[in-house]
Amino acid sequence: MYHDGLIGNLGIIQILASHTTGFFNSMLPKGKQPYKLKDIIPSQYEYLYPPLSEQDKKDKTNKDLINFIKSKPKAPQELFKDK
C-alpha cells in the first residue's frame, strides 16, 4: 500500500480508531462488554485488517496450536515433528 504514505489514510485510521476505542472503553462500567475496533469503524475494518484466505486461516490455526503445545513445559517432542 504505497499510496498510503508514511502518515497516510491507513496510519490516521489506525491511530484515531484505536484512541476512540480506548476512550469509549474507559467510560464503560465494570462488567460491560468492551468495544472492539470492528464496532467503532466497521466500514474501514477490512481495509485495516484484510480477511485471511483459507490457506492463511489453516496456517494460523496450526501455528496457534503449536504455540499452545509449546507453552506446556513437558510436551511430548513427537508433536513438533513434521509428518
C-alpha positions as a printed NumPy array, in Angstrom:
array([[  0.   ,   0.   ,   0.   ],
       [  2.419,   2.625,  -1.16 ],
       [ -0.351,   5.141,  -1.799],
       [ -0.999,   5.398,   1.951],
       [  2.334,   7.022,   2.553],
       [  4.177,   7.18 ,   5.849],
       [  1.386,   9.074,   7.565],
       [ -1.448,   8.419,   5.144],
       [ -5.   ,   7.217,   5.411],
       [ -4.043,   3.868,   6.897],
       [ -1.957,   5.391,   9.686],
       [ -4.543,   8.034,  10.509],
       [ -7.377,   5.497,  10.643],
       [ -5.357,   3.14 ,  12.864],
       [ -4.463,   5.863,  15.345],
       [ -7.875,   7.517,  15.518],
       [ -9.725,   4.216,  15.734],
       [ -7.52 ,   2.794,  18.491],
       [ -7.742,   6.005,  20.531],
       [-11.519,   6.187,  20.062],
       [-11.933,   2.555,  21.081],
       [ -9.758,   3.082,  24.159],
       [-11.665,   6.218,  25.128],
       [-15.058,   4.522,  24.807],
       [-13.82 ,   1.505,  26.785],
       [-12.508,   3.754,  29.557],
       [-16.027,   5.102,  30.126],
       [-17.723,   1.695,  30.32 ],
       [-18.942,   0.494,  33.702],
       [-17.437,  -2.704,  35.091],
       [-18.863,  -5.898,  33.695],
       [-19.926,  -4.433,  30.36 ],
       [-18.572,  -5.921,  27.139],
       [-15.744,  -3.743,  25.765],
       [-15.936,  -2.109,  22.378],
       [-13.832,  -3.6  ,  19.61 ],
       [-12.292,  -1.849,  16.662],
       [-14.842,  -3.551,  14.405],
       [-17.629,  -1.897,  16.437],
       [-16.15 ,   1.586,  16.12 ],
       [-15.301,   1.645,  12.394],
       [-16.994,  -1.31 ,  10.69 ],
       [-16.66 ,   0.115,   7.185],
       [-12.883,   0.575,   7.482],
       [-12.059,  -2.575,   9.467],
       [-11.44 ,  -4.737,   6.38 ],
       [ -9.2  ,  -2.016,   4.955],
       [ -7.056,  -2.122,   8.078],
       [ -7.128,  -5.906,   8.511],
       [ -7.985,  -7.705,   5.252],
       [ -9.681, -11.089,   5.706],
       [ -7.394, -14.126,   5.612],
       [ -7.533, -16.626,   2.782],
       [ -8.486, -20.217,   3.575],
       [ -4.85 , -21.336,   3.449],
       [ -3.788, -18.478,   5.728],
       [ -6.525, -19.435,   8.212],
       [ -5.257, -23.032,   8.282],
       [ -1.658, -21.883,   8.715],
       [ -2.631, -19.536,  11.543],
       [ -4.598, -22.289,  13.289],
       [ -1.647, -24.694,  13.036],
       [  0.768, -22.06 ,  14.323],
       [ -1.546, -21.227,  17.241],
       [ -1.861, -24.9  ,  18.178],
       [  1.904, -25.417,  18.082],
       [  2.427, -22.351,  20.286],
       [ -0.182, -23.652,  22.726],
       [  1.527, -27.033,  22.91 ],
       [  4.951, -25.423,  23.355],
       [  3.638, -23.484,  26.341],
       [  3.381, -26.755,  28.266],
       [  6.831, -27.449,  29.711],
       [  6.701, -31.246,  29.393],
       [  5.021, -31.5  ,  25.988],
       [  5.999, -34.657,  24.043],
       [  8.545, -33.808,  21.352],
       [  6.858, -36.016,  18.736],
       [  4.098, -33.409,  18.495],
       [  6.566, -30.966,  16.908],
       [  7.798, -33.289,  14.129],
       [  6.543, -32.863,  10.576],
       [  4.665, -35.843,   9.224]])
